[in-house]
Amino acid sequence: MNDALIRLGRVSKRFDATSQPAIAEMTTTIMGGGITGLAGPDGAGKTTLLRLILGLLKADSGTLSVCGRDPVSEASVVRDLVAYMPQRFGLYEDLTVLENLTLYADLRAVVGDERRIAFDRLLAFTSLAPFAGRLAGALSGGMKQKLGLACALVRTPRLLLLDEPTAGVDPVSRRELWRMVRTLTGQGIGVVWSTAYLDEAERCERVLLMSDGRLIYEGSPSELTNRMSGRSFHVRNAGVRRRTVLASAAKMPGVIDGIVQGANVRVVLAAGALPPSAEDFKDVAVVEVAPAPPRFEDAFVSLLGSASPPVSRLPATAGRAKPDAGPVVEAKELTRRYGSFTAADRISFSIGEGEIFGLLGPNGAGKSTTFKMLCGLLRPTSGEAHVAGLDVAAQSSAARNRLGYMAQKFSLYGDLSVAQNLEFFAGVYGLIGMRRRRAVDRVTEVFGLQRYMETSAGTLPAGYKQRLALSCAVMHEPPVLFLDEPTSGVDPLTRREFWAHINALVQGGVTVMVTTHFLDEAEYCDRIALIYRGRVIASGSPDDLKVKAKRVELPDPTLEDAFISLVEADDATLAA
């Protein structure tokens, strides 16, 4: 059905009288018959809008109707018509898949034959039937999201609200979730999909782009993308100089965005700016400059008013390792078993000084296990891990002092203020006296934390939580930095800022090992190891992996195409 599912008329919402509105006089109509994407930077108001639609929050002013009903005064009717999947996994991890479904069926009064039919349908739809007896906490990230979707669909809704359902989910699971949601829209269910992945927003029939609580664009993604025609360029053949080329491009007048794409650098220009030429880069590299097709992400950055790409203020010499003939990080036949289950199977690789090395793989593939063994957080069953010339298992304390670690989930102390967290971690890393004071002051300035110093870390916006976590990881200037999905759930502008900092550290000689599900980020890596079923199934530069996926029907594969192709090829080999 293509009728109006949501109508907003000058809707506003504030959380206190002194702050700016979370939603500012928003007027729009959301129709059925497809997927409406909801995009914008952190703090734009996306989650607040979804909660207003569901009736979990009440608007301060304006009119709002959902399926023709008032979501506050007619809340019980609206909640029978609307299903909601929250941003964070909100199910009970100590209950099984079936027990979670049963709980949600009880809450939605789905009983008898209706319940049995719904469970059979949902377990088949999500491919969770073989895991019905497994604890939710033991599921992979992608399977957790499928369970969350199944619980939201216990009663078939007219409208489905999804708040960043694929955050932290690998590309294979993301593609599967999209297939499932497309099936739902084919059944007449309207979908509003909030996302931090701009390639997902580009797949939607319609997109709402928000900033500071305001609606700054609504319409088809292609219409916005086409506005950027003639403003995107590839600086080709930058190779090992690509980070230097990016830094040089960031300083050029008229350049509003720049990212690394394998051996190339992609730059986006402001309207009317003159395109760069190879001559502009002659002092840093011999390159070729060619026009590139515009992307929705280019339009996103332009519309949000970026004046230039972010530039890190980290010292150029931060963390420089001492010259060493050997690798800075080395995995030798690393293996980890849990009873009869092998999570990591004889994984080997080495990483040199000033190199970014990516560990990629589907959820549950073994990359986090490998990561933790190299950090000294998990003892291997067999094999060796070396960091900065130290055996991680035998010299764990000394090795940990040579590395910085940023966990996948926010792992700082939420009840402590930003200042208290910085002071605590400075002490953990042995910084004392004037050295501690200078380190805290340096990261506070570099990461823009001044306004939040007395704020509890647990209440920070998502982007500032990540800034604080990275600050704590680098304040002792380690020669090795381990980043476990450092930008999960963070908007594209904040991710660019993070990578500006990471590139600055690498330029200073820091060795970085990173896991990520944003495959555009993986393009920054010098080399990648793709882990699946506990094994390294492919390795090489991002461009090397893309070449492996090239075929007649896919002449110019993306890194995501390569990821999925290599995983599927490994599945086919094992099945043969």
ROBA-783824 format. One record per residue (C-alpha): x, y, z. Coordinates in steps of 0.001 Angstrom, whole numbers, plus 524288, in hexadecimal, padded with zeros to 5 digits. Layout:
<pts>
@u->X v->Y w->Z
...
</pts>
This chain:
<pts>
@u->80000 v->80000 w->80000
@u->80519 v->80D7A w->7FC46
@u->7FCE8 v->81537 w->805F8
@u->8029F v->81EEA w->80FAF
@u->80795 v->81795 w->81B9B
@u->80D80 v->82312 w->82304
@u->80A0D v->83185 w->822A9
@u->811C8 v->83BCE w->82A03
@u->80DD2 v->84A2C w->82A86
@u->817AA v->8538C w->830B6
@u->81B69 v->84976 w->83B05
@u->82559 v->84DDF w->8453D
@u->82B92 v->84733 w->850F5
@u->8350A v->84C73 w->85B39
@u->83AA7 v->844E3 w->866A8
@u->83D48 v->85113 w->86EB2
@u->83A7A v->85F86 w->86D4A
@u->8489F v->863A0 w->86B3B
@u->84CAE v->859CD w->860BE
@u->84A1C v->85AAD w->8523F
@u->83E52 v->852DE w->84D75
@u->84079 v->84454 w->84B07
@u->835DD v->845CD w->84097
@u->83357 v->85357 w->83B1A
@u->82655 v->85635 w->83469
@u->826F0 v->84A54 w->82B95
@u->81C8D v->848E6 w->82130
@u->81C19 v->83D17 w->81839
@u->813A7 v->831C6 w->813B3
@u->818DC v->823DF w->81311
@u->811C9 v->81AF6 w->8099A
@u->810A6 v->80C37 w->80947
@u->81517 v->803A9 w->7FE12
@u->823B7 v->8039F w->8003C
@u->82F08 v->8070B w->80930
@u->83102 v->814E2 w->80E0C
@u->83EF5 v->81725 w->81271
@u->8420B v->81FE8 w->81E07
@u->84FF9 v->8251E w->81D81
@u->857E3 v->82F9E w->82432
@u->8638C v->831C2 w->82D2C
@u->863CB v->82DC6 w->83B83
@u->85A54 v->835FD w->84358
@u->8524E v->8399F w->8375F
@u->845B3 v->834E2 w->83DDB
@u->8436F v->827F4 w->836C8
@u->840DD v->81FA0 w->842E7
@u->838A7 v->82A6B w->8491C
@u->83027 v->82AE6 w->83CE7
@u->82DF7 v->81C28 w->83D1C
@u->82A32 v->81CA6 w->84B77
@u->8209B v->827AA w->848DB
@u->81A74 v->81F9E w->83DF4
@u->81908 v->813F0 w->846FE
@u->8137C v->81C3D w->8521B
@u->81EDE v->8199C w->85B4A
@u->820E2 v->82866 w->85BAE
@u->816E3 v->8335C w->85AFA
@u->8191D v->83EEE w->851F1
@u->81994 v->84C6B w->8581F
@u->8122F v->85255 w->84CC1
@u->80CEE v->84F23 w->83F53
@u->80466 v->84422 w->83A42
@u->80825 v->835ED w->83843
@u->7FFE5 v->82AA7 w->8335E
@u->80402 v->81C89 w->83111
@u->7FB39 v->81405 w->828B7
@u->7F0DA v->81E6A w->82AF8
@u->7F21B v->81DAC w->839CF
@u->7F806 v->82614 w->84473
@u->803E2 v->81E7C w->849A1
@u->8021B v->823C0 w->85786
@u->7F36B v->82404 w->85A01
@u->7F12D v->817BE w->851ED
@u->7FDD6 v->810E6 w->855BF
@u->7F82B v->80335 w->85707
@u->7F254 v->803BE w->84956
@u->7FECE v->8093E w->8435E
@u->8074C v->7FED0 w->849AD
@u->7FECB v->7F453 w->843A2
@u->80169 v->7FA7A w->83656
@u->80FCB v->7FE07 w->837EE
@u->81BAA v->7F565 w->83AB1
@u->8285B v->7FB2A w->83FCF
@u->83620 v->7F5BD w->83FCD
@u->83EC4 v->7FE24 w->848A3
@u->84CAA v->8024F w->845E4
@u->852E9 v->7F99C w->85020
@u->85016 v->7EB1A w->85176
@u->844D6 v->7EBBF w->85B2A
@u->8419B v->7DD6D w->85D1F
@u->844E7 v->7D49B w->86892
@u->85231 v->7CE6A w->8666B
@u->84FFE v->7C401 w->870DB
@u->843AC v->7BF3A w->869F7
@u->843CB v->7B67F w->85DFE
@u->83F39 v->7BAB4 w->85090
@u->8322E v->7B3E5 w->852AD
@u->83090 v->7B96C w->86064
@u->832A8 v->7C745 w->85B52
@u->8287B v->7C511 w->850C6
@u->81F25 v->7BF94 w->85AF8
@u->8210E v->7CB73 w->863AB
@u->81E03 v->7D4C2 w->85888
@u->81249 v->7CCB0 w->85479
@u->80D3A v->7CDB2 w->8627C
@u->80F30 v->7DC65 w->8626C
@u->80806 v->7DDB2 w->8556A
@u->7FD3B v->7D424 w->85957
@u->8006F v->7CAC4 w->84E41
@u->7FB39 v->7BD96 w->852E5
@u->7F6B3 v->7B02E w->84E66
@u->7F75A v->7ACD0 w->83FFF
@u->7FAF5 v->7BADD w->83C90
@u->8072C v->7B98F w->84504
@u->80B18 v->7AC5F w->83F6F
@u->80969 v->7B119 w->8317A
@u->810E1 v->7BDBB w->8346B
@u->81C4C v->7B65F w->83AB6
@u->81D55 v->7ACC4 w->82F65
@u->81CED v->7B7F0 w->825A3
@u->826D9 v->7C081 w->82CC1
@u->830A2 v->7B5AE w->82FBB
@u->83062 v->7B1AE w->8216E
@u->830C6 v->7BFD8 w->81CB7
@u->83CDA v->7C309 w->824F3
@u->8434E v->7B595 w->82358
@u->843C7 v->7B49E w->83240
@u->83C5F v->7A7BB w->83343
@u->848EC v->79FC3 w->83596
@u->84C76 v->7A921 w->840A9
@u->83F5C v->7A9D1 w->847A9
@u->8454D v->7A401 w->85404
@u->851A2 v->7AC81 w->85412
@u->8532B v->7B787 w->85DED
@u->85199 v->7C4D7 w->85780
@u->85E65 v->7C942 w->85D95
@u->86595 v->7BE5B w->85660
@u->860D0 v->7C2B0 w->848E7
@u->8697D v->7C9E0 w->83F3D
@u->866C4 v->7D84D w->83CBD
@u->85F2C v->7D597 w->8304E
@u->856FF v->7CAED w->836A9
@u->853C6 v->7D3EC w->84216
@u->84E86 v->7DDEC w->83884
@u->8466E v->7D389 w->831C1
@u->840CD v->7CF8A w->83EEC
@u->83DC2 v->7DDC5 w->8420A
@u->836AC v->7DEEF w->83510
@u->82F2D v->7D24E w->83782
@u->82AB2 v->7D706 w->844EE
@u->82639 v->7E3F4 w->83F04
@u->81E35 v->7DC54 w->834FF
@u->81742 v->7D309 w->83E59
@u->80AF7 v->7DA62 w->83A99
@u->80B50 v->7DEBC w->82C55
@u->80B97 v->7EDB9 w->82C4F
@u->8077E v->7F7F3 w->8227D
@u->813AE v->7FFCE w->825A0
@u->82144 v->7FB0A w->8299F
@u->82AED v->80471 w->83011
@u->83934 v->80025 w->82F8D
@u->84341 v->807FD w->83742
@u->850A4 v->80505 w->83144
@u->84DD6 v->7F664 w->83034
@u->85AC3 v->7F337 w->82974
@u->86422 v->7FABA w->83270
@u->86F8A v->7F1AB w->83563
@u->86A8B v->7E73E w->82C03
@u->8733F v->7E146 w->82189
@u->87070 v->7E349 w->812E5
@u->86B0A v->7D583 w->810E9
@u->86138 v->7D740 w->81C00
@u->85E13 v->7E514 w->81781
@u->85A9A v->7E00E w->809FB
@u->85225 v->7D562 w->81004
@u->84AEB v->7DF35 w->818A9
@u->8484A v->7E7AB w->80CBC
@u->842D4 v->7DBF8 w->80576
@u->839CB v->7D916 w->810DD
@u->834E9 v->7E70D w->811FF
@u->832A1 v->7E7EC w->8034C
@u->82A23 v->7DBCD w->804AA
@u->8223A v->7E2D9 w->80F29
@u->81FFB v->7EED4 w->80697
@u->81B42 v->7E594 w->7FBFE
@u->810E2 v->7E13F w->805BC
@u->80C19 v->7EF48 w->8072D
@u->81353 v->7F2DF w->813B8
@u->818A6 v->800C5 w->81400
@u->82688 v->80226 w->81930
@u->82E16 v->80D8B w->81F09
@u->83C8B v->809DC w->81FC2
@u->845F0 v->81252 w->8278E
@u->853F0 v->80FCA w->82376
@u->8620C v->8143E w->824E7
@u->8659A v->80D53 w->8181B
@u->8638A v->816AA w->80CD4
@u->863D3 v->80BB2 w->802CD
@u->857B0 v->806A0 w->809E8
@u->85103 v->813EA w->8093F
@u->853FC v->813DC w->7FAAF
@u->84C38 v->8072F w->7F906
@u->83FCD v->80D04 w->7FEC9
@u->834A6 v->811D9 w->7F655
@u->83499 v->81E92 w->7FDFE
@u->83DD7 v->8249E w->807D2
@u->83C28 v->82E9A w->812B0
@u->84905 v->83549 w->815E5
@u->84981 v->83BCE w->8233A
@u->8530B v->844F9 w->829F4
@u->85180 v->84B70 w->8375B
@u->84372 v->846E0 w->83850
@u->83FA5 v->84CD3 w->82B43
@u->83BD4 v->84696 w->81E78
@u->84584 v->84B91 w->8144D
@u->841D8 v->842A1 w->808F6
@u->836D2 v->83970 w->80570
@u->83571 v->8325B w->7F8A9
@u->83BD1 v->827AD w->7F0B3
@u->84A37 v->824E5 w->7F34E
@u->84D4C v->8257E w->7E4C2
@u->847EE v->83350 w->7E39B
@u->85147 v->837FD w->7EE45
@u->85CAA v->8304D w->7E88D
@u->85AA7 v->83624 w->7DB07
@u->85CC4 v->843C3 w->7E0A6
@u->86B12 v->83FEF w->7E297
@u->86DB8 v->83D0D w->7D443
@u->87B39 v->84201 w->7D01C
@u->87FFB v->84435 w->7DE11
@u->8863B v->836FA w->7E148
@u->893D2 v->8329C w->7DCE6
@u->89D38 v->82741 w->7DE95
@u->8AB8A v->82A1D w->7E0FF
@u->8B0DD v->81D6F w->7DB87
@u->8BD63 v->815D8 w->7DDD8
@u->8C049 v->81C52 w->7EAE1
@u->8C49B v->80F01 w->7F015
@u->8CCF8 v->80F7B w->7FC5D
@u->8CC09 v->81E5C w->7FC03
@u->8BD36 v->81E7D w->7FCB7
@u->8BCAC v->823A1 w->80AB9
@u->8C5ED v->82E9F w->80705
@u->8BDD2 v->8316F w->7FADB
@u->8B170 v->831DD w->80335
@u->8B7D1 v->83B3D w->80CD3
@u->8BC12 v->843D4 w->8017E
@u->8AE74 v->843A1 w->7FB58
@u->8A83E v->84755 w->8085F
@u->8AF94 v->85448 w->8080A
@u->8AB95 v->857F6 w->7FA37
@u->8A16E v->862B7 w->7F87A
@u->89432 v->85D9E w->7F452
@u->8964B v->84F96 w->7F909
@u->88B64 v->84C2D w->802A5
@u->88DB9 v->83D9B w->80420
@u->8985A v->83398 w->801FB
@u->899A4 v->82527 w->804CB
@u->8A315 v->81A39 w->80181
@u->89E30 v->80FC5 w->7F80B
@u->8A8A5 v->80558 w->7F6F1
@u->8B416 v->80B22 w->7EF5E
@u->8ABE2 v->81707 w->7EBA9
@u->8A68E v->82303 w->7F293
@u->898C8 v->827EE w->7F023
@u->8969E v->836A3 w->7F153
@u->889F1 v->83E5C w->7F0E8
@u->88942 v->84CC6 w->7ED6D
@u->880AD v->857EF w->7F1C0
@u->87777 v->85D48 w->7E760
@u->87EFF v->8656C w->7DD7A
@u->88C86 v->8614F w->7E24A
@u->89711 v->85E81 w->7D84D
@u->89A9E v->8500E w->7D736
@u->8A823 v->84BCC w->7DBD3
@u->8B295 v->847B2 w->7D228
@u->8BE0B v->83E4B w->7D2DB
@u->8C6CB v->84A45 w->7D389
@u->8C0A5 v->84DCF w->7E0BA
@u->8C650 v->84155 w->7E697
@u->8D3AD v->84162 w->7E012
@u->8DAB4 v->84413 w->7ECF4
@u->8D51D v->837D6 w->7F374
@u->8D27A v->82DC7 w->7E8BD
@u->8D151 v->82B49 w->7DA33
@u->8C2C3 v->82998 w->7D842
@u->8B7D4 v->82A70 w->7CE5E
@u->8AB3A v->831EF w->7D10D
@u->89E99 v->82D3C w->7CAC0
@u->89010 v->83042 w->7CC89
@u->8887F v->8269D w->7D501
@u->879E4 v->823F8 w->7D541
@u->87316 v->82AFF w->7E08A
@u->86E6C v->82361 w->7EC63
@u->863C0 v->825ED w->7F654
@u->86E72 v->82729 w->8008A
@u->8745F v->8329E w->7F8F0
@u->8673D v->83983 w->7F958
@u->865A4 v->83681 w->807D6
@u->8729C v->83D13 w->80B2A
@u->86FB8 v->848AC w->8024A
@u->8620E v->84AE4 w->807AC
@u->866CA v->84AB5 w->815C3
@u->86FA0 v->8560A w->8128A
@u->87D34 v->8504D w->813DE
@u->88738 v->85ACE w->810A8
@u->892AC v->85170 w->80F3A
@u->896AB v->843A0 w->8130A
@u->89A5C v->84201 w->82175
@u->8A8B6 v->8439A w->824CB
@u->8AE43 v->83D8F w->8312F
@u->8B5DD v->845D1 w->83AD3
@u->8BCF5 v->83A15 w->84069
@u->8CBB8 v->83C4A w->840D5
@u->8D25B v->836F3 w->834A2
@u->8DC22 v->82F54 w->83CEA
@u->8D246 v->8294B w->8464A
@u->8D543 v->81B2E w->84975
@u->8E0AC v->8197C w->84021
@u->8E63C v->80BF6 w->8424E
@u->8F4D8 v->8099C w->84315
@u->8FABA v->80478 w->83665
@u->8F9D7 v->7F5B5 w->83656
@u->8FD1A v->7EBE1 w->82BD2
@u->8F1EA v->7E2F3 w->82FD7
@u->8E321 v->7E487 w->82F70
@u->8DC67 v->7ECC3 w->839CC
@u->8D0DC v->7E359 w->83B1F
@u->8D1C9 v->7D4F3 w->837F4
@u->8C853 v->7C990 w->838CE
@u->8CE76 v->7BC12 w->837A9
@u->8C510 v->7B0A7 w->83620
@u->8BBB6 v->7B6D6 w->84006
@u->8B14C v->7AD1C w->8440D
@u->8A66E v->7AE01 w->84E1C
@u->89D63 v->7A2C5 w->8516A
@u->89183 v->7A245 w->85A41
@u->88FB3 v->793CA w->85CBB
@u->88D5D v->78DAB w->84F6C
@u->88AD7 v->79AE5 w->848E7
@u->89648 v->7A1C0 w->8424B
@u->8940A v->7B078 w->84224
@u->8A137 v->7B3A8 w->83BDC
@u->8A8D4 v->7A9B6 w->83409
@u->8B791 v->7AB9A w->831B6
@u->8B6A7 v->7B9F0 w->82E1A
@u->8C371 v->7C01D w->829AA
@u->8C722 v->7CD9F w->824BB
@u->8D095 v->7D8AB w->827D0
@u->8CF1A v->7E776 w->827EA
@u->8D9EC v->7F155 w->825BE
@u->8DC52 v->7FE95 w->82BDC
@u->8D332 v->80964 w->8274A
@u->8C9DD v->7FFCF w->820B6
@u->8BB19 v->7FECE w->821E4
@u->8B705 v->7F088 w->82208
@u->8A8AC v->7ECD2 w->8216D
@u->8A23D v->7E0A1 w->826D2
@u->8957C v->7DE92 w->81F8E
@u->88B96 v->7D3B9 w->8205A
@u->87D59 v->7D061 w->822F0
@u->87821 v->7D0C0 w->830D0
@u->87CE3 v->7C4BB w->83808
@u->887EC v->7C21B w->82E4D
@u->892BD v->7C2DF w->83887
@u->89840 v->7D07D w->83650
@u->89501 v->7D56F w->84405
@u->89B22 v->7C92B w->849D2
@u->8A77A v->7CBA9 w->841DE
@u->8A745 v->7D9EE w->845AD
@u->8A649 v->7D6CE w->85431
@u->8B168 v->7CCE9 w->85398
@u->8BA4E v->7D72A w->84D80
@u->8B665 v->7E121 w->857F1
@u->8B928 v->7D7A3 w->862FD
@u->8AADA v->7D73F w->8670D
@u->8A998 v->7C8D4 w->86376
@u->8B3BC v->7BE2F w->864B3
@u->8B576 v->7B5F0 w->85855
@u->8B3E0 v->7A746 w->858F6
@u->8C000 v->7A68E w->85078
@u->8C85A v->7AF84 w->8483B
@u->8CF15 v->7BC5D w->84B63
@u->8CB9C v->7CACC w->84B5B
@u->8D61D v->7D54F w->84B53
@u->8D42B v->7E3FD w->84CC7
@u->8DF6A v->7EDB3 w->84BFF
@u->8E92A v->7E296 w->84D64
@u->8E2BC v->7DCF7 w->8599A
@u->8DC0C v->7CFD8 w->85B5E
@u->8CE2B v->7D3A7 w->85F40
@u->8CBC9 v->7C755 w->86748
@u->8D8F6 v->7C71D w->86E5E
@u->8DAD1 v->7D5D5 w->86FCD
@u->8CCAE v->7DA43 w->8708F
@u->8CE76 v->7E63D w->87963
@u->8D9DD v->7EBB1 w->87193
@u->8D2D6 v->7E90E w->864A3
@u->8C66F v->7EFE8 w->86919
@u->8CE25 v->7FC13 w->86C90
@u->8D2D6 v->7FCA9 w->85E64
@u->8C53D v->7FC8F w->85890
@u->8B8B0 v->80468 w->858C6
@u->8ABC1 v->7FD31 w->85861
@u->89E35 v->801FD w->854B6
@u->89391 v->7F7F8 w->85728
@u->88827 v->7F4FC w->84E28
@u->87E44 v->7F93D w->8586A
@u->87FE6 v->8057C w->8609B
@u->887F8 v->80026 w->86BDF
@u->88B4F v->80C35 w->873CD
@u->884F3 v->80FA7 w->880B9
@u->87799 v->81553 w->87DE1
@u->8758B v->81A71 w->88BB2
@u->88256 v->82210 w->88B6C
@u->883AA v->82F2C w->884A4
@u->88BCD v->830E5 w->8786E
@u->89691 v->83739 w->8808B
@u->89677 v->82C17 w->88A73
@u->89765 v->821D5 w->87FA7
@u->8A307 v->828D3 w->879A9
@u->8A9D3 v->829DC w->886DF
@u->8A71F v->81B95 w->889F3
@u->8AC81 v->81660 w->87D2B
@u->8B845 v->81F65 w->87DF4
@u->8BB40 v->818A2 w->88AD8
@u->8B8F6 v->80B1C w->8850F
@u->8C337 v->80E07 w->87ABA
@u->8CCEA v->812DC w->884F4
@u->8CC5F v->82149 w->88180
@u->8CFB0 v->829CF w->88D32
@u->8D26C v->83808 w->8908B
@u->8D43E v->841A7 w->88581
@u->8D449 v->836D7 w->87B41
@u->8C685 v->832E0 w->87F80
@u->8C1B4 v->840F6 w->87F5D
@u->8C71C v->84351 w->871C3
@u->8C176 v->83697 w->86C86
@u->8B3CF v->83992 w->871B9
@u->8B449 v->84795 w->86CC3
@u->8B914 v->84305 w->85F60
@u->8AE43 v->8391B w->85CD2
@u->8A3EF v->84222 w->8629B
@u->8A77A v->84C79 w->85884
@u->8A9CB v->8434F w->84CFE
@u->89CD7 v->83C21 w->84EBB
@u->894CD v->84816 w->8527D
@u->8909C v->84311 w->85FD4
@u->89148 v->8500B w->86736
@u->88296 v->85275 w->867E1
@u->88004 v->844C7 w->86D4B
@u->88AA9 v->843AE w->877B3
@u->880EF v->84355 w->8830E
@u->876DF v->83B1A w->87BBE
@u->874F9 v->82CD0 w->87F7E
@u->87AED v->82472 w->874CB
@u->86ED1 v->81BE0 w->87408
@u->86646 v->82759 w->86FED
@u->86F09 v->82C57 w->864F5
@u->86A2C v->82C79 w->856D4
@u->86EF8 v->82071 w->84F63
@u->87967 v->827D6 w->847DA
@u->87F28 v->82DC4 w->85430
@u->87F4D v->8209A w->85B00
@u->887D4 v->81BB5 w->84FEF
@u->8907C v->827C8 w->850A0
@u->8926D v->8258F w->85F32
@u->8958B v->81729 w->85D38
@u->89FAD v->81A61 w->852D3
@u->8A55A v->82512 w->85B8C
@u->8A772 v->81B4E w->86683
@u->8ADB3 v->811A1 w->85D0E
@u->8B7C7 v->81B13 w->85767
@u->8BB25 v->82449 w->8628B
@u->8C764 v->81C78 w->86631
@u->8CC09 v->81D13 w->857F2
@u->8CCCE v->80E64 w->855A1
@u->8D42F v->8091E w->849C9
@u->8C919 v->7FF78 w->84720
@u->8BA83 v->80254 w->846E2
@u->8AFC1 v->7F801 w->846D5
@u->8A266 v->7FD06 w->8427E
@u->896E2 v->7F39D w->84353
@u->88BE0 v->7F955 w->83AFE
@u->88F4F v->8071D w->83F87
@u->88496 v->80DFA w->837C8
@u->8794B v->8046B w->83929
@u->86C80 v->80BFE w->8395D
@u->87350 v->818FF w->836BE
@u->86F22 v->8220B w->82BB8
@u->87793 v->8241C w->81F86
@u->87C91 v->83191 w->82386
@u->8816E v->82C9F w->830AD
@u->8877D v->820CA w->829FC
@u->88F2D v->829C7 w->8210C
@u->8944F v->8310C w->82CED
@u->8988B v->82433 w->83313
@u->89FE3 v->82015 w->82706
@u->8A6A1 v->82D45 w->82643
@u->8ABF0 v->82A6E w->833EF
@u->8AFA4 v->81C7B w->83050
@u->8B69E v->820EF w->823FF
@u->8BE29 v->82B0F w->82BE7
@u->8C27B v->82095 w->83583
@u->8C6E4 v->817B6 w->82A81
@u->8CE5E v->822D3 w->82423
@u->8D571 v->823D6 w->8312E
@u->8D956 v->81578 w->830BB
@u->8CE77 v->80F5C w->838CB
@u->8CA5B v->801BB w->83497
@u->8BB93 v->7FFFA w->83450
@u->8B38F v->7F395 w->83454
@u->8A507 v->7F5BC w->8320C
@u->8986E v->7EE16 w->8309F
@u->88CE1 v->7F469 w->829DC
@u->88020 v->7F157 w->822FA
@u->880A9 v->7FE3A w->81B62
@u->887A2 v->7F941 w->80F5A
@u->889F6 v->806FF w->80A41
@u->89266 v->80886 w->81680
@u->899C2 v->7FC0A w->81353
@u->89E8F v->80309 w->80701
@u->8A7C3 v->80A9F w->81003
@u->8AEDA v->7FE0B w->81395
@u->8BBE8 v->7FADE w->80D6D
@u->8B8AE v->7EC74 w->80E64
@u->8AD12 v->7E44E w->81293
@u->8AB30 v->7D689 w->817AE
@u->89D95 v->7D110 w->8152F
@u->89A16 v->7C74E w->81FE1
@u->88F1B v->7BD75 w->81E70
@u->88C0F v->7B154 w->82656
@u->8980D v->7B42E w->82E9C
@u->8A180 v->7B422 w->822FD
@u->8A7FF v->7BE58 w->81A74
@u->8A198 v->7BC00 w->80D3F
@u->8A79B v->7C79B w->80605
@u->8B188 v->7D24C w->80864
@u->8B78A v->7DDB5 w->8013C
@u->8B4FC v->7EBFD w->7FE67
@u->8A6E5 v->7F098 w->7FC7D
@u->8A963 v->7F124 w->7EDE1
@u->8AF0B v->7E347 w->7EE1F
@u->8A271 v->7DE23 w->7F432
@u->89A12 v->7E57D w->7EA4E
@u->8A1CF v->7DF59 w->7DF1A
@u->89ECD v->7D1DA w->7E4B2
@u->8903D v->7D4D0 w->7E3B4
@u->890AE v->7DA36 w->7D5D3
@u->888DB v->7D2C6 w->7CB94
@u->88153 v->7D578 w->7BF16
@u->874AE v->7D906 w->7C60D
@u->87C27 v->7E0E3 w->7D05A
@u->8870A v->7E820 w->7C923
@u->8893B v->7F288 w->7D388
@u->88655 v->7EC4B w->7E0CF
@u->885D7 v->7F411 w->7ED6F
@u->88C87 v->7EF17 w->7F997
@u->87F2C v->7EAB7 w->7FE84
@u->87D3B v->7E2EF w->7F201
@u->88AA1 v->7DCC1 w->7F435
@u->88773 v->7D9A8 w->80270
@u->87ADA v->7D2A8 w->7FEF6
@u->8809C v->7CBF1 w->7F2F5
@u->88C34 v->7C664 w->7FA91
@u->88392 v->7C19B w->805B0
@u->87A26 v->7BB24 w->7FC21
@u->88599 v->7B4ED w->7F4C4
@u->88AB2 v->7AF2D w->8017D
@u->87D25 v->7A9DA w->804A4
@u->87C9B v->7A391 w->7F72F
@u->88A10 v->79D6A w->7F90F
@u->88627 v->7976C w->80611
@u->8794B v->7927A w->80072
@u->87FFF v->78C04 w->7F4DB
</pts>
